[in-house]
Structures are given as C-alpha cells and as structure tokens.
Amino acid sequence: MTPKTTWIPTQESHVSAAADGNEHSGQDRDWVVAIVGGGYVGLTLAAYLLASGRSVLLVEADPQRRHTLSRGEVPIYEAGVDSVLGQAVREATLEVTGDLEQALDVARMVFVTVGTPQAADDHPDLSAVASVITELRVHAKPGTVVAVKSTVPPGTARLIQEQLEGPPFRLPVVSCPEFLREGSALRDMHQAARHVIGGDDSEAMARVAAVIGAPGVPLISTDWTSAELIKYGSNSFLALKISFANELARFADQVGADIVPVVRGMGLDPRIGPEAMRAGLGFGGCCLPKDVRGLIASAERHSAEFGTLKAALHVNGSQRTLFTEKIRQALGGQLSGQRIAVLGLAFKPGTDDMRDAPSLDVIRGLVAQGAEVTAHDPCAIGKAAPLLPPHVRLTHDPYECLSGADATAIVTEWPEYLRLDWNQVRLLMRHPVMVDGRNCLEAGELSRQGFRYHAFGRPPAWTERGTSQPQTTAQAQTASA
C-alpha cells in the first residue's frame, strides 16, 4: 500500500502556516487554500489567489481534467488564467489532487466551487455539493472554514451548516457567491464591483473576507440566505434588462426607431444605467439562463412566482428564431440553397463556452430551412464542432468563411470581427448582405461600403450606387416609387 504523502508549499511562510495549523490565527493560517472543483469558477479563483501570493491545493475528481491541470494546461479559455496556473504548477505553489483528505491535512480554508448544473425540474443539481460536504464532515480538521462559492438556491448554506454543526466539532460555513463575467473573469476578481459574504460566524467571515477581498472593493456582510439571493437576484435582473431591451427593439422595428440611441439615452439615467442595455441575440452561457430558471423554481417551491422572469426567458429564446427570420427576409424570403457565413460560435466574446450559445439554435434553424452554413470563431471551434449539424463547415479564417456567402450573420461580437477589412469582405461575398445579431457594427460605414445592413431595432440601410448617403428601406422604397 502506498503511504499517504502530504504536500507542503515551498515558501517558508506557507510552510509555517500549514505546519502550525491552529496555533496561527486569522490570515496566517489561510496562506494555503483548498479549492474543491476545477471548473470555471474554481480555476479562476485559483488564479486570483495564486496571483495574490497564496498557495492552492486544487481538488478535482475527474482524472483526465486532473492530469491536464497537473501539466500546467488549462481546459478552459479565459484570459490570464492559463499563464498564472501554468507558472504556479512550475513553481509548486499549485498542487492538483483528487484526494480531498490530503488537502484537508494542510488547508484550513476550503472553497467549494463544484458545478451545480440545471436539473430536469429547473432546480440546480446539488449532488456534487452534497458529496463534498459529506467528505468535509469526515476529514476536515478543527479550525477549518467552509466557503461555498458554488451557485446554490437561497437557504442552501444554512442547511449545509446544520450538517456541519458537529459532532465532533463545528465547521463554520460562509456563503461567498461569485459574480464573474466569462471573458473578463480574472479582471473581475481583481477589480470587483463588490464582494458578498454571508454567515453567522464573524471570525469565519472575516477570514474569508481577508482571503478574497481587495483594497477599495465594497464588502457586503450578511446572512447566508441573503448572500445567496444577491447572486440570483443580480443575474436575474441582468436577464430582465437584456430582454426588455430586446422587446423595445422589436417595437423600434415596427415604428422605424433606432434602438441604439434609444438605449444609450435610457442608460444615461443613473436609475437605469447602461449595462446590459443592448439589443441583440440575448443571453446564453452557463449562468444567466440557469440562474433565472433556478430562481423561478426556488420561488415556486415557496409558493411564489416570478412572472417577469418567465417573460424574460420567453423573449430571450424567441430572439434566436427572430434572428433566423431576419436573415431569411434579408435574402428575399428564401434560405434554401443560400450560403450563410456565421461569425461567432461561443455564447460571448472572450470564452470558448458553448453552453446555451445562441449560435447553436441559429445554425440549426438555418440548416433546417435548407441553408448552407459556414462558420468561424477565434477559439470555440473545437467545442462547437460536435454540437453542430454534420454538414456545417467550420473554418479558422474569417475571410475564408465569408468567401462566396450570400449573407453574413454576426452572432458573437468578437473584437476581431469589428476590425475586418470590409472592402475585402464585400469583394469576397457573393451578395453583400450583413445581418448583425449583436448591433455591434457601424451601420453607416457598412452602408457606405456597399453592404445591405440589417440588425435588431435598427432601420435596414444601404448606399445605392451613385449616392453618398446611406438609405433606409423606407427611403429606398420612396425613391423607386
């Protein structure tokens, strides 16, 4: 039988803290931190803590993922995370293990970051969290603080605390939800808008705040359930803003208004704010859709109802169908046999995450109507390929993707697409039709380049040959009458 070994970080201050355990108090004992779950949240948290000078024991159950991380390679695309984790593996300040008991021999601060995917009934699946808590009760040492970063329904941390009351000793539980945006997660941790911690043990809460906090960042200290509801409420309110902007854009289409100055003017009101007030294909990814459904399900369990959130989900889902219809209309009502270039597959720029990506529904809708689809993404092609219909052609060169296209659909607003040479693009395309699913392109510039531009809540525009000013559809119809 192989003897059990205990990893100790290389820095002397870390060794002292780990070796002395309870003889050190407060921040000293937490220079070594265990993170349970090597997913998106866990890896970003590890990078943040390592960059702040701490050592991390990362506990990951999946052997293949563990092997990848142990080589200093990162299985997600998130700016800055790969370089920090790779360096930490080389410097032995990050140890990746599958043995939680080993990690608890050293660390007295444990962050739970395992996934809580949406179950069939829209509630989050808490089985991974439950498994970790069971193991913590068996193996954790006195003085250990359990910090829950996994997204869990309001009331969950209080139930976890009941499980960890004892005997033989109490393990204090602190709720500290994450508020990361994929594509800028590490920056969001270093420049957080706020940190939220909840619990009933002031010393444990202070220790967690010392580990995750940063100078100048507001700290909200509250109870467990309120902290959990801050997380759900924040994401759900963002979803409401996005869906409201999209409904407003639909009305703008009907009355001939331009949604871009409309939402800009609204966002300048400090009571409203500009964040998430952009019309387009709506939200996707692993957080907003899951958290909105999770809050609705949690409310229904308590005989409450969120009608506004149900409406937001309906609007968000129908935006994808509406976009496919916009492409069809831009091509004269016919998609069969048309070649469509799709720019962007990931659900947002800066990530390779394909979970609930609008591109999947858009491409499936195009293919179902007989369109030939070629698609490009700077980093998500590998993850997208097995999720797409078999005849979709994927290319690593955006100009190759655009060559011979009857229409281009902007699905993800990658910066690379904003910097394309539009004159070259127009020459490559069979027909210069641009359908902007993110309202991210400059309509006037594209019109002057000879494109027929279509978007959400914006009057279609193009420049007729022999004129210098872009025309809207209404202007063109008047001129031809």
MARTORFI-780186 format. One line per field, with one value per residue (C-alpha): residue in one letter; z, x, y. Coordinates in steps of 0.02 Angstrom, whole numbers, plus 50000, padded with zeros to 5 digits. Layout:
type: (A, ...)
pz: (Z, ...)
px: (X, ...)
py: (Y, ...)
END
This chain:
type: (M, T, P, K, T, T, W, I, P, T, Q, E, S, H, V, S, A, A, A, D, G, N, E, H, S, G, Q, D, R, D, W, V, V, A, I, V, G, G, G, Y, V, G, L, T, L, A, A, Y, L, L, A, S, G, R, S, V, L, L, V, E, A, D, P, Q, R, R, H, T, L, S, R, G, E, V, P, I, Y, E, A, G, V, D, S, V, L, G, Q, A, V, R, E, A, T, L, E, V, T, G, D, L, E, Q, A, L, D, V, A, R, M, V, F, V, T, V, G, T, P, Q, A, A, D, D, H, P, D, L, S, A, V, A, S, V, I, T, E, L, R, V, H, A, K, P, G, T, V, V, A, V, K, S, T, V, P, P, G, T, A, R, L, I, Q, E, Q, L, E, G, P, P, F, R, L, P, V, V, S, C, P, E, F, L, R, E, G, S, A, L, R, D, M, H, Q, A, A, R, H, V, I, G, G, D, D, S, E, A, M, A, R, V, A, A, V, I, G, A, P, G, V, P, L, I, S, T, D, W, T, S, A, E, L, I, K, Y, G, S, N, S, F, L, A, L, K, I, S, F, A, N, E, L, A, R, F, A, D, Q, V, G, A, D, I, V, P, V, V, R, G, M, G, L, D, P, R, I, G, P, E, A, M, R, A, G, L, G, F, G, G, C, C, L, P, K, D, V, R, G, L, I, A, S, A, E, R, H, S, A, E, F, G, T, L, K, A, A, L, H, V, N, G, S, Q, R, T, L, F, T, E, K, I, R, Q, A, L, G, G, Q, L, S, G, Q, R, I, A, V, L, G, L, A, F, K, P, G, T, D, D, M, R, D, A, P, S, L, D, V, I, R, G, L, V, A, Q, G, A, E, V, T, A, H, D, P, C, A, I, G, K, A, A, P, L, L, P, P, H, V, R, L, T, H, D, P, Y, E, C, L, S, G, A, D, A, T, A, I, V, T, E, W, P, E, Y, L, R, L, D, W, N, Q, V, R, L, L, M, R, H, P, V, M, V, D, G, R, N, C, L, E, A, G, E, L, S, R, Q, G, F, R, Y, H, A, F, G, R, P, P, A, W, T, E, R, G, T, S, Q, P, Q, T, T, A, Q, A, Q, T, A, S, A)
pz: (50000, 49950, 50103, 50110, 50075, 50125, 50009, 50087, 49987, 49956, 50033, 50214, 50273, 50194, 50272, 50442, 50424, 50362, 50490, 50641, 50595, 50739, 50827, 50697, 50685, 50554, 50391, 50431, 50431, 50265, 50156, 50097, 50024, 49959, 49812, 49777, 49595, 49446, 49337, 49277, 49448, 49536, 49408, 49403, 49593, 49598, 49477, 49581, 49745, 49668, 49594, 49768, 49839, 49912, 49880, 49818, 49833, 49691, 49716, 49554, 49542, 49354, 49316, 49140, 49192, 49341, 49226, 49110, 49253, 49331, 49170, 49188, 49048, 49068, 48992, 48979, 48880, 48998, 48979, 49100, 49190, 49089, 49118, 49306, 49332, 49220, 49316, 49482, 49434, 49385, 49548, 49652, 49727, 49646, 49678, 49588, 49677, 49682, 49869, 49974, 50134, 50085, 50053, 50222, 50309, 50255, 50218, 50345, 50216, 50090, 49944, 49869, 49682, 49608, 49473, 49505, 49333, 49294, 49328, 49232, 49351, 49328, 49505, 49515, 49540, 49711, 49713, 49690, 49832, 49944, 49908, 49955, 50117, 50168, 50143, 50235, 50387, 50394, 50355, 50400, 50547, 50687, 50632, 50453, 50368, 50227, 50098, 49971, 49801, 49701, 49649, 49760, 49796, 49939, 50102, 50049, 50153, 50309, 50278, 50249, 50415, 50502, 50430, 50490, 50667, 50741, 50823, 50848, 50813, 50716, 50542, 50507, 50335, 50240, 50082, 49959, 49786, 49629, 49508, 49365, 49183, 49063, 48956, 49095, 49249, 49316, 49294, 49381, 49532, 49543, 49509, 49585, 49599, 49770, 49874, 49964, 50113, 50220, 50379, 50566, 50624, 50622, 50637, 50492, 50386, 50424, 50370, 50205, 50177, 50208, 50076, 49936, 49973, 49889, 49942, 49893, 49848, 49943, 50057, 50094, 50253, 50282, 50322, 50213, 50126, 50084, 50008, 49900, 49846, 49798, 49672, 49599, 49601, 49513, 49367, 49352, 49345, 49207, 49111, 49133, 49065, 48913, 48872, 48897, 48775, 48651, 48668, 48646, 48489, 48417, 48441, 48365, 48211, 48198, 48214, 48124, 48276, 48305, 48466, 48484, 48532, 48625, 48748, 48757, 48809, 48935, 49007, 49047, 49180, 49338, 49396, 49243, 49194, 49029, 49075, 48984, 48887, 48713, 48597, 48504, 48513, 48701, 48839, 48846, 48936, 49096, 49218, 49170, 49094, 49234, 49373, 49307, 49296, 49466, 49548, 49467, 49528, 49702, 49712, 49657, 49793, 49915, 49827, 49749, 49566, 49454, 49304, 49242, 49237, 49143, 49015, 49003, 48964, 48830, 48747, 48755, 48673, 48535, 48487, 48406, 48297, 48257, 48201, 48082, 48013, 47989, 47887, 47780, 47750, 47707, 47571, 47495, 47593, 47537, 47635, 47538, 47438, 47511, 47586, 47756, 47840, 48030, 48126, 48308, 48395, 48581, 48681, 48707, 48662, 48766, 48800, 48713, 48814, 48704, 48841, 48783, 48645, 48528, 48380, 48403, 48383, 48243, 48141, 48169, 48112, 47955, 47910, 47940, 47806, 47680, 47702, 47679, 47832, 47853, 48025, 48111, 48290, 48357, 48493, 48509, 48351, 48444, 48571, 48443, 48313, 48400, 48441, 48263, 48119, 48022, 47860, 47939, 47876, 48006, 47961, 48060, 47940, 47944, 47765, 47705, 47800, 47709, 47535, 47421, 47556, 47511, 47685, 47840, 48013, 48160, 48307, 48431, 48439, 48443, 48425, 48276, 48178, 48213, 48134, 47972, 47807, 47747, 47571, 47557, 47636, 47510, 47366, 47438, 47467, 47328, 47394, 47520, 47647, 47830, 47971, 48137, 48282, 48411, 48347, 48359, 48186, 48120, 48004, 47912, 47874, 47810, 47703, 47625, 47588, 47488, 47613, 47646, 47835, 47948, 48138, 48289, 48311, 48178, 48009, 47871, 47772, 47618, 47496, 47320, 47183, 47130, 47301, 47451, 47592, 47668, 47635, 47744, 47673, 47677, 47586, 47452, 47425, 47409, 47284, 47175, 47179)
px: (50000, 50070, 50100, 50000, 50102, 50061, 50102, 50179, 50206, 50383, 50376, 50433, 50286, 50166, 50255, 50243, 50058, 50020, 50126, 50065, 49880, 49777, 49924, 49913, 49756, 49663, 49750, 49914, 49834, 49749, 49902, 49865, 49691, 49599, 49481, 49363, 49312, 49424, 49290, 49271, 49245, 49375, 49511, 49480, 49478, 49640, 49723, 49666, 49729, 49894, 49921, 49895, 50034, 49940, 49967, 49824, 49777, 49654, 49545, 49473, 49378, 49392, 49555, 49576, 49547, 49664, 49801, 49781, 49792, 49941, 50038, 50001, 49872, 49701, 49545, 49450, 49483, 49490, 49613, 49759, 49708, 49820, 49980, 49951, 49909, 50050, 50178, 50106, 50124, 50306, 50339, 50246, 50127, 49983, 49956, 49817, 49749, 49599, 49618, 49515, 49576, 49755, 49708, 49621, 49780, 49857, 49723, 49607, 49511, 49408, 49316, 49177, 49167, 49092, 48961, 48775, 48701, 48518, 48417, 48263, 48148, 48248, 48318, 48508, 48581, 48666, 48732, 48914, 48898, 48819, 48960, 49092, 49002, 48991, 49178, 49216, 49120, 49230, 49402, 49407, 49513, 49463, 49481, 49428, 49312, 49198, 49167, 49031, 49058, 48952, 48788, 48655, 48471, 48432, 48432, 48561, 48708, 48600, 48559, 48744, 48784, 48659, 48754, 48921, 48870, 48950, 48997, 49144, 49162, 49078, 49137, 49080, 49002, 49017, 48922, 49027, 48945, 49042, 48997, 49115, 49088, 49161, 49292, 49344, 49334, 49510, 49496, 49327, 49408, 49548, 49431, 49270, 49117, 49085, 49120, 48975, 48993, 48856, 48857, 48833, 49015, 49100, 49276, 49250, 49175, 49324, 49444, 49353, 49348, 49536, 49567, 49455, 49447, 49543, 49578, 49440, 49314, 49148, 49111, 48932, 48920, 48752, 48668, 48684, 48517, 48531, 48704, 48634, 48487, 48604, 48684, 48519, 48443, 48591, 48594, 48405, 48398, 48529, 48421, 48270, 48367, 48428, 48255, 48175, 48300, 48256, 48068, 48097, 48199, 48053, 47942, 48075, 48071, 47883, 47889, 48054, 48156, 48341, 48366, 48549, 48521, 48364, 48454, 48601, 48484, 48398, 48562, 48623, 48488, 48580, 48424, 48436, 48619, 48695, 48749, 48657, 48551, 48600, 48476, 48529, 48528, 48506, 48595, 48667, 48807, 48802, 48747, 48604, 48486, 48519, 48506, 48345, 48265, 48336, 48261, 48092, 48097, 48152, 48011, 47882, 47942, 47892, 47726, 47792, 47802, 47915, 47808, 47933, 48073, 47966, 47931, 48117, 48157, 48022, 48087, 48265, 48225, 48122, 48262, 48355, 48206, 48180, 48361, 48345, 48189, 48284, 48414, 48278, 48193, 48359, 48381, 48211, 48116, 48217, 48351, 48355, 48516, 48585, 48759, 48765, 48929, 48909, 49037, 49048, 49001, 49041, 48899, 49001, 49173, 49324, 49273, 49255, 49099, 48962, 48834, 48666, 48756, 48634, 48739, 48678, 48494, 48528, 48631, 48508, 48367, 48461, 48506, 48326, 48270, 48398, 48538, 48720, 48816, 49000, 49054, 49205, 49255, 49425, 49431, 49270, 49277, 49339, 49198, 49067, 49102, 49016, 48864, 48826, 48734, 48853, 48859, 48909, 49081, 49199, 49349, 49489, 49500, 49358, 49391, 49380, 49215, 49148, 49203, 49055, 48925, 48753, 48737, 48843, 48768, 48861, 48818, 48960, 49037, 49220, 49336, 49417, 49257, 49245, 49417, 49384, 49430, 49252, 49305, 49390, 49238, 49120, 49228, 49233, 49047, 48927, 48798, 48844, 48707, 48754, 48637, 48706, 48643, 48733, 48706, 48895, 48939, 48931, 48782, 48832, 49008, 48947, 48816, 48948, 49050, 48903, 48825, 48641, 48639, 48506, 48502, 48386, 48284, 48379, 48312, 48394, 48513, 48622, 48700, 48637, 48769, 48788, 48737, 48843, 48717, 48652, 48468, 48342, 48217, 48080, 48190, 48236, 48052, 48006, 48145, 48090, 47906)
py: (50000, 50170, 50279, 50440, 50597, 50773, 50916, 51071, 51232, 51291, 51465, 51469, 51573, 51449, 51301, 51381, 51416, 51242, 51154, 51251, 51244, 51310, 51392, 51529, 51634, 51732, 51767, 51674, 51502, 51538, 51563, 51386, 51369, 51216, 51234, 51089, 51088, 51125, 51202, 51381, 51461, 51354, 51386, 51573, 51582, 51481, 51602, 51751, 51678, 51623, 51796, 51870, 51761, 51614, 51429, 51323, 51141, 51109, 50956, 50889, 50724, 50698, 50604, 50671, 50851, 50825, 50758, 50907, 51032, 50942, 50977, 51162, 51160, 51239, 51159, 51325, 51483, 51632, 51774, 51765, 51606, 51489, 51588, 51605, 51422, 51361, 51462, 51405, 51222, 51251, 51344, 51214, 51341, 51247, 51063, 50968, 50816, 50702, 50675, 50796, 50714, 50755, 50936, 50949, 50892, 51058, 51187, 51265, 51365, 51265, 51343, 51235, 51275, 51117, 51132, 51144, 51109, 51132, 50976, 50919, 51013, 51176, 51165, 51158, 50985, 50994, 50815, 50868, 50995, 50863, 50741, 50871, 50917, 50734, 50714, 50875, 50815, 50660, 50731, 50917, 50971, 51091, 51271, 51236, 51361, 51302, 51439, 51399, 51482, 51361, 51441, 51366, 51411, 51529, 51431, 51301, 51363, 51364, 51180, 51142, 51225, 51111, 50961, 51030, 51080, 50926, 50815, 50810, 50998, 51137, 51181, 51361, 51388, 51552, 51592, 51694, 51691, 51733, 51873, 51834, 51876, 51749, 51834, 51953, 51842, 51868, 52056, 52050, 51967, 52095, 52241, 52175, 52286, 52206, 52053, 51969, 51854, 51777, 51676, 51676, 51662, 51832, 51759, 51639, 51778, 51890, 51753, 51728, 51917, 51926, 51791, 51853, 52040, 52179, 52360, 52480, 52344, 52359, 52212, 52160, 52055, 51974, 51808, 51652, 51663, 51847, 51819, 51679, 51786, 51930, 51812, 51750, 51923, 52003, 51881, 51881, 52071, 52072, 51950, 52065, 52214, 52117, 52051, 52222, 52299, 52163, 52190, 52376, 52339, 52239, 52391, 52502, 52391, 52421, 52611, 52646, 52699, 52659, 52560, 52609, 52793, 52741, 52627, 52747, 52885, 52773, 52711, 52886, 52893, 52836, 52747, 52634, 52625, 52568, 52391, 52251, 52376, 52313, 52233, 52078, 51889, 51889, 51796, 51621, 51531, 51432, 51568, 51683, 51552, 51427, 51556, 51632, 51461, 51415, 51570, 51536, 51355, 51407, 51535, 51408, 51290, 51427, 51462, 51623, 51670, 51774, 51816, 51945, 51816, 51691, 51827, 51867, 51686, 51681, 51839, 51777, 51611, 51689, 51810, 51666, 51620, 51803, 51819, 51673, 51756, 51920, 51827, 51747, 51915, 51998, 51867, 51898, 51766, 51615, 51520, 51357, 51346, 51508, 51510, 51593, 51643, 51638, 51740, 51686, 51523, 51549, 51623, 51783, 51851, 51804, 51625, 51457, 51415, 51341, 51311, 51380, 51476, 51566, 51509, 51330, 51374, 51498, 51374, 51232, 51346, 51397, 51217, 51161, 51284, 51222, 51348, 51303, 51364, 51404, 51463, 51541, 51575, 51628, 51495, 51393, 51285, 51131, 51136, 51186, 51052, 50904, 51012, 51070, 50985, 50873, 50973, 51139, 51189, 51262, 51369, 51452, 51600, 51728, 51783, 51603, 51589, 51743, 51692, 51662, 51698, 51762, 51839, 51860, 51836, 51914, 51801, 51839, 52012, 51962, 52114, 52028, 52049, 52235, 52256, 52160, 52242, 52272, 52318, 52148, 52064, 52143, 52082, 51905, 51888, 51838, 51961, 52100, 52065, 52091, 52037, 52099, 51994, 52098, 52276, 52293, 52358, 52536, 52537, 52695, 52634, 52467, 52552, 52664, 52507, 52441, 52321, 52298, 52309, 52231, 52221, 52217, 52376, 52473, 52528, 52424, 52535, 52533, 52657, 52646, 52663, 52843, 52913, 52958, 52942, 52780, 52745, 52658, 52535, 52668, 52794, 52668, 52622, 52806, 52838, 52692, 52736)
END
